[in-house]
Amino acid sequence: MTRDELLAHCLGKPGAWPDEPWEGDVVAKVGPKIFAFVGTGTVGVKCAPSREAADEWLHRYPEDASAMAYIGRSGWNTLRLGGAIPDDEVLEAVDESYRWVVSKLPKKDRPAQ
């Protein structure tokens, strides 16, 4: 999967929009919140509500998954594209991150489904 394909998947979600909060770093947001950090060869996503639950990814894919700097304690991981993690699992992780983030938005900021 290419970065463009991943970004297209992210932006295909209801209410999703691209942002570049830091020069050269593209993120996908829903409402005011980020649900995917789209890097070159990686994606950062919320994998679980807690660090302990998100560690499942690190155990399954020790070479291709890592806790994100600064926000990893909140269940965010970086997943490497093109490695041992199948593309469909990466896309499922993006979908789950989107669901987690939307579920925490105030009702007024949630997209129509």
Phi and psi restraints in degrees (range 20) as a CNS / XPLOR table:
assign (resid 1 and name C) (resid 2 and name N)
       (resid 2 and name CA) (resid 2 and name C) 1.0 -90.7 20.0 2
assign (resid 2 and name N) (resid 2 and name CA)
       (resid 2 and name C) (resid 3 and name N) 1.0 166.7 20.0 2
assign (resid 2 and name C) (resid 3 and name N)
       (resid 3 and name CA) (resid 3 and name C) 1.0 -61.3 20.0 2
assign (resid 3 and name N) (resid 3 and name CA)
       (resid 3 and name C) (resid 4 and name N) 1.0 -40.7 20.0 2
assign (resid 3 and name C) (resid 4 and name N)
       (resid 4 and name CA) (resid 4 and name C) 1.0 -64.2 20.0 2
assign (resid 4 and name N) (resid 4 and name CA)
       (resid 4 and name C) (resid 5 and name N) 1.0 -40.2 20.0 2
assign (resid 4 and name C) (resid 5 and name N)
       (resid 5 and name CA) (resid 5 and name C) 1.0 -64.2 20.0 2
assign (resid 5 and name N) (resid 5 and name CA)
       (resid 5 and name C) (resid 6 and name N) 1.0 -42.0 20.0 2
assign (resid 5 and name C) (resid 6 and name N)
       (resid 6 and name CA) (resid 6 and name C) 1.0 -63.8 20.0 2
assign (resid 6 and name N) (resid 6 and name CA)
       (resid 6 and name C) (resid 7 and name N) 1.0 -45.6 20.0 2
assign (resid 6 and name C) (resid 7 and name N)
       (resid 7 and name CA) (resid 7 and name C) 1.0 -62.5 20.0 2
assign (resid 7 and name N) (resid 7 and name CA)
       (resid 7 and name C) (resid 8 and name N) 1.0 -40.3 20.0 2
assign (resid 7 and name C) (resid 8 and name N)
       (resid 8 and name CA) (resid 8 and name C) 1.0 -61.7 20.0 2
assign (resid 8 and name N) (resid 8 and name CA)
       (resid 8 and name C) (resid 9 and name N) 1.0 -40.0 20.0 2
assign (resid 8 and name C) (resid 9 and name N)
       (resid 9 and name CA) (resid 9 and name C) 1.0 -62.3 20.0 2
assign (resid 9 and name N) (resid 9 and name CA)
       (resid 9 and name C) (resid 10 and name N) 1.0 -46.3 20.0 2
assign (resid 9 and name C) (resid 10 and name N)
       (resid 10 and name CA) (resid 10 and name C) 1.0 -59.1 20.0 2
assign (resid 10 and name N) (resid 10 and name CA)
       (resid 10 and name C) (resid 11 and name N) 1.0 -47.4 20.0 2
assign (resid 10 and name C) (resid 11 and name N)
       (resid 11 and name CA) (resid 11 and name C) 1.0 -75.9 20.0 2
assign (resid 11 and name N) (resid 11 and name CA)
       (resid 11 and name C) (resid 12 and name N) 1.0 -8.8 20.0 2
assign (resid 11 and name C) (resid 12 and name N)
       (resid 12 and name CA) (resid 12 and name C) 1.0 -79.5 20.0 2
assign (resid 12 and name N) (resid 12 and name CA)
       (resid 12 and name C) (resid 13 and name N) 1.0 -7.2 20.0 2
assign (resid 12 and name C) (resid 13 and name N)
       (resid 13 and name CA) (resid 13 and name C) 1.0 -75.8 20.0 2
assign (resid 13 and name N) (resid 13 and name CA)
       (resid 13 and name C) (resid 14 and name N) 1.0 146.6 20.0 2
assign (resid 13 and name C) (resid 14 and name N)
       (resid 14 and name CA) (resid 14 and name C) 1.0 -56.2 20.0 2
assign (resid 14 and name N) (resid 14 and name CA)
       (resid 14 and name C) (resid 15 and name N) 1.0 128.4 20.0 2
assign (resid 14 and name C) (resid 15 and name N)
       (resid 15 and name CA) (resid 15 and name C) 1.0 77.4 20.0 2
assign (resid 15 and name N) (resid 15 and name CA)
       (resid 15 and name C) (resid 16 and name N) 1.0 2.6 20.0 2
assign (resid 15 and name C) (resid 16 and name N)
       (resid 16 and name CA) (resid 16 and name C) 1.0 -77.1 20.0 2
assign (resid 16 and name N) (resid 16 and name CA)
       (resid 16 and name C) (resid 17 and name N) 1.0 145.2 20.0 2
assign (resid 16 and name C) (resid 17 and name N)
       (resid 17 and name CA) (resid 17 and name C) 1.0 -149.9 20.0 2
assign (resid 17 and name N) (resid 17 and name CA)
       (resid 17 and name C) (resid 18 and name N) 1.0 150.4 20.0 2
assign (resid 17 and name C) (resid 18 and name N)
       (resid 18 and name CA) (resid 18 and name C) 1.0 -85.4 20.0 2
assign (resid 18 and name N) (resid 18 and name CA)
       (resid 18 and name C) (resid 19 and name N) 1.0 150.0 20.0 2
assign (resid 18 and name C) (resid 19 and name N)
       (resid 19 and name CA) (resid 19 and name C) 1.0 -144.4 20.0 2
assign (resid 19 and name N) (resid 19 and name CA)
       (resid 19 and name C) (resid 20 and name N) 1.0 159.2 20.0 2
assign (resid 19 and name C) (resid 20 and name N)
       (resid 20 and name CA) (resid 20 and name C) 1.0 -132.1 20.0 2
assign (resid 20 and name N) (resid 20 and name CA)
       (resid 20 and name C) (resid 21 and name N) 1.0 75.1 20.0 2
assign (resid 20 and name C) (resid 21 and name N)
       (resid 21 and name CA) (resid 21 and name C) 1.0 -67.3 20.0 2
assign (resid 21 and name N) (resid 21 and name CA)
       (resid 21 and name C) (resid 22 and name N) 1.0 -23.9 20.0 2
assign (resid 21 and name C) (resid 22 and name N)
       (resid 22 and name CA) (resid 22 and name C) 1.0 -128.4 20.0 2
assign (resid 22 and name N) (resid 22 and name CA)
       (resid 22 and name C) (resid 23 and name N) 1.0 137.2 20.0 2
assign (resid 22 and name C) (resid 23 and name N)
       (resid 23 and name CA) (resid 23 and name C) 1.0 -51.7 20.0 2
assign (resid 23 and name N) (resid 23 and name CA)
       (resid 23 and name C) (resid 24 and name N) 1.0 122.3 20.0 2
assign (resid 23 and name C) (resid 24 and name N)
       (resid 24 and name CA) (resid 24 and name C) 1.0 86.5 20.0 2
assign (resid 24 and name N) (resid 24 and name CA)
       (resid 24 and name C) (resid 25 and name N) 1.0 -5.7 20.0 2
assign (resid 24 and name C) (resid 25 and name N)
       (resid 25 and name CA) (resid 25 and name C) 1.0 -107.1 20.0 2
assign (resid 25 and name N) (resid 25 and name CA)
       (resid 25 and name C) (resid 26 and name N) 1.0 115.7 20.0 2
assign (resid 25 and name C) (resid 26 and name N)
       (resid 26 and name CA) (resid 26 and name C) 1.0 -96.7 20.0 2
assign (resid 26 and name N) (resid 26 and name CA)
       (resid 26 and name C) (resid 27 and name N) 1.0 135.2 20.0 2
assign (resid 26 and name C) (resid 27 and name N)
       (resid 27 and name CA) (resid 27 and name C) 1.0 -127.6 20.0 2
assign (resid 27 and name N) (resid 27 and name CA)
       (resid 27 and name C) (resid 28 and name N) 1.0 156.6 20.0 2
assign (resid 27 and name C) (resid 28 and name N)
       (resid 28 and name CA) (resid 28 and name C) 1.0 -107.3 20.0 2
assign (resid 28 and name N) (resid 28 and name CA)
       (resid 28 and name C) (resid 29 and name N) 1.0 130.1 20.0 2
assign (resid 28 and name C) (resid 29 and name N)
       (resid 29 and name CA) (resid 29 and name C) 1.0 -119.8 20.0 2
assign (resid 29 and name N) (resid 29 and name CA)
       (resid 29 and name C) (resid 30 and name N) 1.0 155.7 20.0 2
assign (resid 29 and name C) (resid 30 and name N)
       (resid 30 and name CA) (resid 30 and name C) 1.0 -129.1 20.0 2
assign (resid 30 and name N) (resid 30 and name CA)
       (resid 30 and name C) (resid 31 and name N) 1.0 125.4 20.0 2
assign (resid 30 and name C) (resid 31 and name N)
       (resid 31 and name CA) (resid 31 and name C) 1.0 59.5 20.0 2
assign (resid 31 and name N) (resid 31 and name CA)
       (resid 31 and name C) (resid 32 and name N) 1.0 -137.5 20.0 2
assign (resid 31 and name C) (resid 32 and name N)
       (resid 32 and name CA) (resid 32 and name C) 1.0 -90.1 20.0 2
assign (resid 32 and name N) (resid 32 and name CA)
       (resid 32 and name C) (resid 33 and name N) 1.0 2.7 20.0 2
assign (resid 32 and name C) (resid 33 and name N)
       (resid 33 and name CA) (resid 33 and name C) 1.0 -109.4 20.0 2
assign (resid 33 and name N) (resid 33 and name CA)
       (resid 33 and name C) (resid 34 and name N) 1.0 142.6 20.0 2
assign (resid 33 and name C) (resid 34 and name N)
       (resid 34 and name CA) (resid 34 and name C) 1.0 -77.6 20.0 2
assign (resid 34 and name N) (resid 34 and name CA)
       (resid 34 and name C) (resid 35 and name N) 1.0 135.5 20.0 2
assign (resid 34 and name C) (resid 35 and name N)
       (resid 35 and name CA) (resid 35 and name C) 1.0 -119.2 20.0 2
assign (resid 35 and name N) (resid 35 and name CA)
       (resid 35 and name C) (resid 36 and name N) 1.0 -11.2 20.0 2
assign (resid 35 and name C) (resid 36 and name N)
       (resid 36 and name CA) (resid 36 and name C) 1.0 -152.3 20.0 2
assign (resid 36 and name N) (resid 36 and name CA)
       (resid 36 and name C) (resid 37 and name N) 1.0 130.2 20.0 2
assign (resid 36 and name C) (resid 37 and name N)
       (resid 37 and name CA) (resid 37 and name C) 1.0 -98.0 20.0 2
assign (resid 37 and name N) (resid 37 and name CA)
       (resid 37 and name C) (resid 38 and name N) 1.0 108.5 20.0 2
assign (resid 37 and name C) (resid 38 and name N)
       (resid 38 and name CA) (resid 38 and name C) 1.0 -96.2 20.0 2
assign (resid 38 and name N) (resid 38 and name CA)
       (resid 38 and name C) (resid 39 and name N) 1.0 106.7 20.0 2
assign (resid 38 and name C) (resid 39 and name N)
       (resid 39 and name CA) (resid 39 and name C) 1.0 -103.0 20.0 2
assign (resid 39 and name N) (resid 39 and name CA)
       (resid 39 and name C) (resid 40 and name N) 1.0 -173.9 20.0 2
assign (resid 39 and name C) (resid 40 and name N)
       (resid 40 and name CA) (resid 40 and name C) 1.0 -86.7 20.0 2
assign (resid 40 and name N) (resid 40 and name CA)
       (resid 40 and name C) (resid 41 and name N) 1.0 102.7 20.0 2
assign (resid 40 and name C) (resid 41 and name N)
       (resid 41 and name CA) (resid 41 and name C) 1.0 86.0 20.0 2
assign (resid 41 and name N) (resid 41 and name CA)
       (resid 41 and name C) (resid 42 and name N) 1.0 4.4 20.0 2
assign (resid 41 and name C) (resid 42 and name N)
       (resid 42 and name CA) (resid 42 and name C) 1.0 -144.1 20.0 2
assign (resid 42 and name N) (resid 42 and name CA)
       (resid 42 and name C) (resid 43 and name N) 1.0 163.1 20.0 2
assign (resid 42 and name C) (resid 43 and name N)
       (resid 43 and name CA) (resid 43 and name C) 1.0 -141.2 20.0 2
assign (resid 43 and name N) (resid 43 and name CA)
       (resid 43 and name C) (resid 44 and name N) 1.0 136.2 20.0 2
assign (resid 43 and name C) (resid 44 and name N)
       (resid 44 and name CA) (resid 44 and name C) 1.0 -102.1 20.0 2
assign (resid 44 and name N) (resid 44 and name CA)
       (resid 44 and name C) (resid 45 and name N) 1.0 126.1 20.0 2
assign (resid 44 and name C) (resid 45 and name N)
       (resid 45 and name CA) (resid 45 and name C) 1.0 -140.3 20.0 2
assign (resid 45 and name N) (resid 45 and name CA)
       (resid 45 and name C) (resid 46 and name N) 1.0 156.5 20.0 2
assign (resid 45 and name C) (resid 46 and name N)
       (resid 46 and name CA) (resid 46 and name C) 1.0 -80.8 20.0 2
assign (resid 46 and name N) (resid 46 and name CA)
       (resid 46 and name C) (resid 47 and name N) 1.0 111.8 20.0 2
assign (resid 46 and name C) (resid 47 and name N)
       (resid 47 and name CA) (resid 47 and name C) 1.0 -93.6 20.0 2
assign (resid 47 and name N) (resid 47 and name CA)
       (resid 47 and name C) (resid 48 and name N) 1.0 -19.5 20.0 2
assign (resid 47 and name C) (resid 48 and name N)
       (resid 48 and name CA) (resid 48 and name C) 1.0 -168.7 20.0 2
assign (resid 48 and name N) (resid 48 and name CA)
       (resid 48 and name C) (resid 49 and name N) 1.0 164.9 20.0 2
assign (resid 48 and name C) (resid 49 and name N)
       (resid 49 and name CA) (resid 49 and name C) 1.0 -74.3 20.0 2
assign (resid 49 and name N) (resid 49 and name CA)
       (resid 49 and name C) (resid 50 and name N) 1.0 -12.7 20.0 2
assign (resid 49 and name C) (resid 50 and name N)
       (resid 50 and name CA) (resid 50 and name C) 1.0 -138.5 20.0 2
assign (resid 50 and name N) (resid 50 and name CA)
       (resid 50 and name C) (resid 51 and name N) 1.0 160.0 20.0 2
assign (resid 50 and name C) (resid 51 and name N)
       (resid 51 and name CA) (resid 51 and name C) 1.0 -62.0 20.0 2
assign (resid 51 and name N) (resid 51 and name CA)
       (resid 51 and name C) (resid 52 and name N) 1.0 -40.9 20.0 2
assign (resid 51 and name C) (resid 52 and name N)
       (resid 52 and name CA) (resid 52 and name C) 1.0 -60.8 20.0 2
assign (resid 52 and name N) (resid 52 and name CA)
       (resid 52 and name C) (resid 53 and name N) 1.0 -44.0 20.0 2
assign (resid 52 and name C) (resid 53 and name N)
       (resid 53 and name CA) (resid 53 and name C) 1.0 -69.2 20.0 2
assign (resid 53 and name N) (resid 53 and name CA)
       (resid 53 and name C) (resid 54 and name N) 1.0 -37.4 20.0 2
assign (resid 53 and name C) (resid 54 and name N)
       (resid 54 and name CA) (resid 54 and name C) 1.0 -69.5 20.0 2
assign (resid 54 and name N) (resid 54 and name CA)
       (resid 54 and name C) (resid 55 and name N) 1.0 -21.7 20.0 2
assign (resid 54 and name C) (resid 55 and name N)
       (resid 55 and name CA) (resid 55 and name C) 1.0 -64.2 20.0 2
assign (resid 55 and name N) (resid 55 and name CA)
       (resid 55 and name C) (resid 56 and name N) 1.0 -16.5 20.0 2
assign (resid 55 and name C) (resid 56 and name N)
       (resid 56 and name CA) (resid 56 and name C) 1.0 -54.4 20.0 2
assign (resid 56 and name N) (resid 56 and name CA)
       (resid 56 and name C) (resid 57 and name N) 1.0 -40.1 20.0 2
assign (resid 56 and name C) (resid 57 and name N)
       (resid 57 and name CA) (resid 57 and name C) 1.0 -62.5 20.0 2
assign (resid 57 and name N) (resid 57 and name CA)
       (resid 57 and name C) (resid 58 and name N) 1.0 -40.4 20.0 2
assign (resid 57 and name C) (resid 58 and name N)
       (resid 58 and name CA) (resid 58 and name C) 1.0 -66.6 20.0 2
assign (resid 58 and name N) (resid 58 and name CA)
       (resid 58 and name C) (resid 59 and name N) 1.0 -35.0 20.0 2
assign (resid 58 and name C) (resid 59 and name N)
       (resid 59 and name CA) (resid 59 and name C) 1.0 -72.3 20.0 2
assign (resid 59 and name N) (resid 59 and name CA)
       (resid 59 and name C) (resid 60 and name N) 1.0 -40.1 20.0 2
assign (resid 59 and name C) (resid 60 and name N)
       (resid 60 and name CA) (resid 60 and name C) 1.0 -74.1 20.0 2
assign (resid 60 and name N) (resid 60 and name CA)
       (resid 60 and name C) (resid 61 and name N) 1.0 -36.6 20.0 2
assign (resid 60 and name C) (resid 61 and name N)
       (resid 61 and name CA) (resid 61 and name C) 1.0 -132.1 20.0 2
assign (resid 61 and name N) (resid 61 and name CA)
       (resid 61 and name C) (resid 62 and name N) 1.0 67.9 20.0 2
assign (resid 61 and name C) (resid 62 and name N)
       (resid 62 and name CA) (resid 62 and name C) 1.0 -61.4 20.0 2
assign (resid 62 and name N) (resid 62 and name CA)
       (resid 62 and name C) (resid 63 and name N) 1.0 -25.9 20.0 2
assign (resid 62 and name C) (resid 63 and name N)
       (resid 63 and name CA) (resid 63 and name C) 1.0 -88.0 20.0 2
assign (resid 63 and name N) (resid 63 and name CA)
       (resid 63 and name C) (resid 64 and name N) 1.0 -16.9 20.0 2
assign (resid 63 and name C) (resid 64 and name N)
       (resid 64 and name CA) (resid 64 and name C) 1.0 -123.7 20.0 2
assign (resid 64 and name N) (resid 64 and name CA)
       (resid 64 and name C) (resid 65 and name N) 1.0 2.3 20.0 2
assign (resid 64 and name C) (resid 65 and name N)
       (resid 65 and name CA) (resid 65 and name C) 1.0 -133.6 20.0 2
assign (resid 65 and name N) (resid 65 and name CA)
       (resid 65 and name C) (resid 66 and name N) 1.0 139.9 20.0 2
assign (resid 65 and name C) (resid 66 and name N)
       (resid 66 and name CA) (resid 66 and name C) 1.0 -149.2 20.0 2
assign (resid 66 and name N) (resid 66 and name CA)
       (resid 66 and name C) (resid 67 and name N) 1.0 155.2 20.0 2
assign (resid 66 and name C) (resid 67 and name N)
       (resid 67 and name CA) (resid 67 and name C) 1.0 -68.9 20.0 2
assign (resid 67 and name N) (resid 67 and name CA)
       (resid 67 and name C) (resid 68 and name N) 1.0 135.9 20.0 2
assign (resid 67 and name C) (resid 68 and name N)
       (resid 68 and name CA) (resid 68 and name C) 1.0 -70.7 20.0 2
assign (resid 68 and name N) (resid 68 and name CA)
       (resid 68 and name C) (resid 69 and name N) 1.0 144.1 20.0 2
assign (resid 68 and name C) (resid 69 and name N)
       (resid 69 and name CA) (resid 69 and name C) 1.0 -61.8 20.0 2
assign (resid 69 and name N) (resid 69 and name CA)
       (resid 69 and name C) (resid 70 and name N) 1.0 142.1 20.0 2
assign (resid 69 and name C) (resid 70 and name N)
       (resid 70 and name CA) (resid 70 and name C) 1.0 73.0 20.0 2
assign (resid 70 and name N) (resid 70 and name CA)
       (resid 70 and name C) (resid 71 and name N) 1.0 -45.8 20.0 2
assign (resid 70 and name C) (resid 71 and name N)
       (resid 71 and name CA) (resid 71 and name C) 1.0 -110.9 20.0 2
assign (resid 71 and name N) (resid 71 and name CA)
       (resid 71 and name C) (resid 72 and name N) 1.0 3.1 20.0 2
assign (resid 71 and name C) (resid 72 and name N)
       (resid 72 and name CA) (resid 72 and name C) 1.0 -59.6 20.0 2
assign (resid 72 and name N) (resid 72 and name CA)
       (resid 72 and name C) (resid 73 and name N) 1.0 -32.0 20.0 2
assign (resid 72 and name C) (resid 73 and name N)
       (resid 73 and name CA) (resid 73 and name C) 1.0 -62.6 20.0 2
assign (resid 73 and name N) (resid 73 and name CA)
       (resid 73 and name C) (resid 74 and name N) 1.0 -18.5 20.0 2
assign (resid 73 and name C) (resid 74 and name N)
       (resid 74 and name CA) (resid 74 and name C) 1.0 -96.6 20.0 2
assign (resid 74 and name N) (resid 74 and name CA)
       (resid 74 and name C) (resid 75 and name N) 1.0 14.2 20.0 2
assign (resid 74 and name C) (resid 75 and name N)
       (resid 75 and name CA) (resid 75 and name C) 1.0 95.4 20.0 2
assign (resid 75 and name N) (resid 75 and name CA)
       (resid 75 and name C) (resid 76 and name N) 1.0 13.7 20.0 2
assign (resid 75 and name C) (resid 76 and name N)
       (resid 76 and name CA) (resid 76 and name C) 1.0 -93.6 20.0 2
assign (resid 76 and name N) (resid 76 and name CA)
       (resid 76 and name C) (resid 77 and name N) 1.0 133.9 20.0 2
assign (resid 76 and name C) (resid 77 and name N)
       (resid 77 and name CA) (resid 77 and name C) 1.0 -125.1 20.0 2
assign (resid 77 and name N) (resid 77 and name CA)
       (resid 77 and name C) (resid 78 and name N) 1.0 155.4 20.0 2
assign (resid 77 and name C) (resid 78 and name N)
       (resid 78 and name CA) (resid 78 and name C) 1.0 -101.7 20.0 2
assign (resid 78 and name N) (resid 78 and name CA)
       (resid 78 and name C) (resid 79 and name N) 1.0 126.5 20.0 2
assign (resid 78 and name C) (resid 79 and name N)
       (resid 79 and name CA) (resid 79 and name C) 1.0 -111.9 20.0 2
assign (resid 79 and name N) (resid 79 and name CA)
       (resid 79 and name C) (resid 80 and name N) 1.0 131.7 20.0 2
assign (resid 79 and name C) (resid 80 and name N)
       (resid 80 and name CA) (resid 80 and name C) 1.0 -86.3 20.0 2
assign (resid 80 and name N) (resid 80 and name CA)
       (resid 80 and name C) (resid 81 and name N) 1.0 134.7 20.0 2
assign (resid 80 and name C) (resid 81 and name N)
       (resid 81 and name CA) (resid 81 and name C) 1.0 -84.8 20.0 2
assign (resid 81 and name N) (resid 81 and name CA)
       (resid 81 and name C) (resid 82 and name N) 1.0 147.6 20.0 2
assign (resid 81 and name C) (resid 82 and name N)
       (resid 82 and name CA) (resid 82 and name C) 1.0 79.3 20.0 2
assign (resid 82 and name N) (resid 82 and name CA)
       (resid 82 and name C) (resid 83 and name N) 1.0 9.4 20.0 2
assign (resid 82 and name C) (resid 83 and name N)
       (resid 83 and name CA) (resid 83 and name C) 1.0 -106.5 20.0 2
assign (resid 83 and name N) (resid 83 and name CA)
       (resid 83 and name C) (resid 84 and name N) 1.0 -138.8 20.0 2
assign (resid 83 and name C) (resid 84 and name N)
       (resid 84 and name CA) (resid 84 and name C) 1.0 -75.6 20.0 2
assign (resid 84 and name N) (resid 84 and name CA)
       (resid 84 and name C) (resid 85 and name N) 1.0 -20.7 20.0 2
assign (resid 84 and name C) (resid 85 and name N)
       (resid 85 and name CA) (resid 85 and name C) 1.0 -78.7 20.0 2
assign (resid 85 and name N) (resid 85 and name CA)
       (resid 85 and name C) (resid 86 and name N) 1.0 118.6 20.0 2
assign (resid 85 and name C) (resid 86 and name N)
       (resid 86 and name CA) (resid 86 and name C) 1.0 -61.2 20.0 2
assign (resid 86 and name N) (resid 86 and name CA)
       (resid 86 and name C) (resid 87 and name N) 1.0 146.5 20.0 2
assign (resid 86 and name C) (resid 87 and name N)
       (resid 87 and name CA) (resid 87 and name C) 1.0 -54.0 20.0 2
assign (resid 87 and name N) (resid 87 and name CA)
       (resid 87 and name C) (resid 88 and name N) 1.0 -40.2 20.0 2
assign (resid 87 and name C) (resid 88 and name N)
       (resid 88 and name CA) (resid 88 and name C) 1.0 -64.7 20.0 2
assign (resid 88 and name N) (resid 88 and name CA)
       (resid 88 and name C) (resid 89 and name N) 1.0 -32.0 20.0 2
assign (resid 88 and name C) (resid 89 and name N)
       (resid 89 and name CA) (resid 89 and name C) 1.0 -72.6 20.0 2
assign (resid 89 and name N) (resid 89 and name CA)
       (resid 89 and name C) (resid 90 and name N) 1.0 -34.8 20.0 2
assign (resid 89 and name C) (resid 90 and name N)
       (resid 90 and name CA) (resid 90 and name C) 1.0 -63.0 20.0 2
assign (resid 90 and name N) (resid 90 and name CA)
       (resid 90 and name C) (resid 91 and name N) 1.0 -45.4 20.0 2
assign (resid 90 and name C) (resid 91 and name N)
       (resid 91 and name CA) (resid 91 and name C) 1.0 -64.7 20.0 2
assign (resid 91 and name N) (resid 91 and name CA)
       (resid 91 and name C) (resid 92 and name N) 1.0 -38.4 20.0 2
assign (resid 91 and name C) (resid 92 and name N)
       (resid 92 and name CA) (resid 92 and name C) 1.0 -63.6 20.0 2
assign (resid 92 and name N) (resid 92 and name CA)
       (resid 92 and name C) (resid 93 and name N) 1.0 -38.2 20.0 2
assign (resid 92 and name C) (resid 93 and name N)
       (resid 93 and name CA) (resid 93 and name C) 1.0 -65.0 20.0 2
assign (resid 93 and name N) (resid 93 and name CA)
       (resid 93 and name C) (resid 94 and name N) 1.0 -39.7 20.0 2
assign (resid 93 and name C) (resid 94 and name N)
       (resid 94 and name CA) (resid 94 and name C) 1.0 -62.7 20.0 2
assign (resid 94 and name N) (resid 94 and name CA)
       (resid 94 and name C) (resid 95 and name N) 1.0 -45.5 20.0 2
assign (resid 94 and name C) (resid 95 and name N)
       (resid 95 and name CA) (resid 95 and name C) 1.0 -60.1 20.0 2
assign (resid 95 and name N) (resid 95 and name CA)
       (resid 95 and name C) (resid 96 and name N) 1.0 -42.5 20.0 2
assign (resid 95 and name C) (resid 96 and name N)
       (resid 96 and name CA) (resid 96 and name C) 1.0 -67.4 20.0 2
assign (resid 96 and name N) (resid 96 and name CA)
       (resid 96 and name C) (resid 97 and name N) 1.0 -40.4 20.0 2
assign (resid 96 and name C) (resid 97 and name N)
       (resid 97 and name CA) (resid 97 and name C) 1.0 -60.2 20.0 2
assign (resid 97 and name N) (resid 97 and name CA)
       (resid 97 and name C) (resid 98 and name N) 1.0 -44.6 20.0 2
assign (resid 97 and name C) (resid 98 and name N)
       (resid 98 and name CA) (resid 98 and name C) 1.0 -58.0 20.0 2
assign (resid 98 and name N) (resid 98 and name CA)
       (resid 98 and name C) (resid 99 and name N) 1.0 -46.4 20.0 2
assign (resid 98 and name C) (resid 99 and name N)
       (resid 99 and name CA) (resid 99 and name C) 1.0 -62.2 20.0 2
assign (resid 99 and name N) (resid 99 and name CA)
       (resid 99 and name C) (resid 100 and name N) 1.0 -42.8 20.0 2
assign (resid 99 and name C) (resid 100 and name N)
       (resid 100 and name CA) (resid 100 and name C) 1.0 -60.4 20.0 2
assign (resid 100 and name N) (resid 100 and name CA)
       (resid 100 and name C) (resid 101 and name N) 1.0 -47.7 20.0 2
assign (resid 100 and name C) (resid 101 and name N)
       (resid 101 and name CA) (resid 101 and name C) 1.0 -66.7 20.0 2
assign (resid 101 and name N) (resid 101 and name CA)
       (resid 101 and name C) (resid 102 and name N) 1.0 -45.3 20.0 2
assign (resid 101 and name C) (resid 102 and name N)
       (resid 102 and name CA) (resid 102 and name C) 1.0 -60.3 20.0 2
assign (resid 102 and name N) (resid 102 and name CA)
       (resid 102 and name C) (resid 103 and name N) 1.0 -39.6 20.0 2
assign (resid 102 and name C) (resid 103 and name N)
       (resid 103 and name CA) (resid 103 and name C) 1.0 -64.0 20.0 2
assign (resid 103 and name N) (resid 103 and name CA)
       (resid 103 and name C) (resid 104 and name N) 1.0 -22.7 20.0 2
assign (resid 103 and name C) (resid 104 and name N)
       (resid 104 and name CA) (resid 104 and name C) 1.0 -95.6 20.0 2
assign (resid 104 and name N) (resid 104 and name CA)
       (resid 104 and name C) (resid 105 and name N) 1.0 -6.3 20.0 2
assign (resid 104 and name C) (resid 105 and name N)
       (resid 105 and name CA) (resid 105 and name C) 1.0 -74.9 20.0 2
assign (resid 105 and name N) (resid 105 and name CA)
       (resid 105 and name C) (resid 106 and name N) 1.0 148.4 20.0 2
assign (resid 105 and name C) (resid 106 and name N)
       (resid 106 and name CA) (resid 106 and name C) 1.0 -60.4 20.0 2
assign (resid 106 and name N) (resid 106 and name CA)
       (resid 106 and name C) (resid 107 and name N) 1.0 147.9 20.0 2
assign (resid 106 and name C) (resid 107 and name N)
       (resid 107 and name CA) (resid 107 and name C) 1.0 -52.5 20.0 2
assign (resid 107 and name N) (resid 107 and name CA)
       (resid 107 and name C) (resid 108 and name N) 1.0 -35.6 20.0 2
assign (resid 107 and name C) (resid 108 and name N)
       (resid 108 and name CA) (resid 108 and name C) 1.0 -65.6 20.0 2
assign (resid 108 and name N) (resid 108 and name CA)
       (resid 108 and name C) (resid 109 and name N) 1.0 -23.7 20.0 2
assign (resid 108 and name C) (resid 109 and name N)
       (resid 109 and name CA) (resid 109 and name C) 1.0 -96.7 20.0 2
assign (resid 109 and name N) (resid 109 and name CA)
       (resid 109 and name C) (resid 110 and name N) 1.0 -5.5 20.0 2
assign (resid 109 and name C) (resid 110 and name N)
       (resid 110 and name CA) (resid 110 and name C) 1.0 -78.3 20.0 2
assign (resid 110 and name N) (resid 110 and name CA)
       (resid 110 and name C) (resid 111 and name N) 1.0 138.6 20.0 2
assign (resid 110 and name C) (resid 111 and name N)
       (resid 111 and name CA) (resid 111 and name C) 1.0 -71.8 20.0 2
assign (resid 111 and name N) (resid 111 and name CA)
       (resid 111 and name C) (resid 112 and name N) 1.0 153.3 20.0 2
assign (resid 111 and name C) (resid 112 and name N)
       (resid 112 and name CA) (resid 112 and name C) 1.0 -68.8 20.0 2
assign (resid 112 and name N) (resid 112 and name CA)
       (resid 112 and name C) (resid 113 and name N) 1.0 132.3 20.0 2
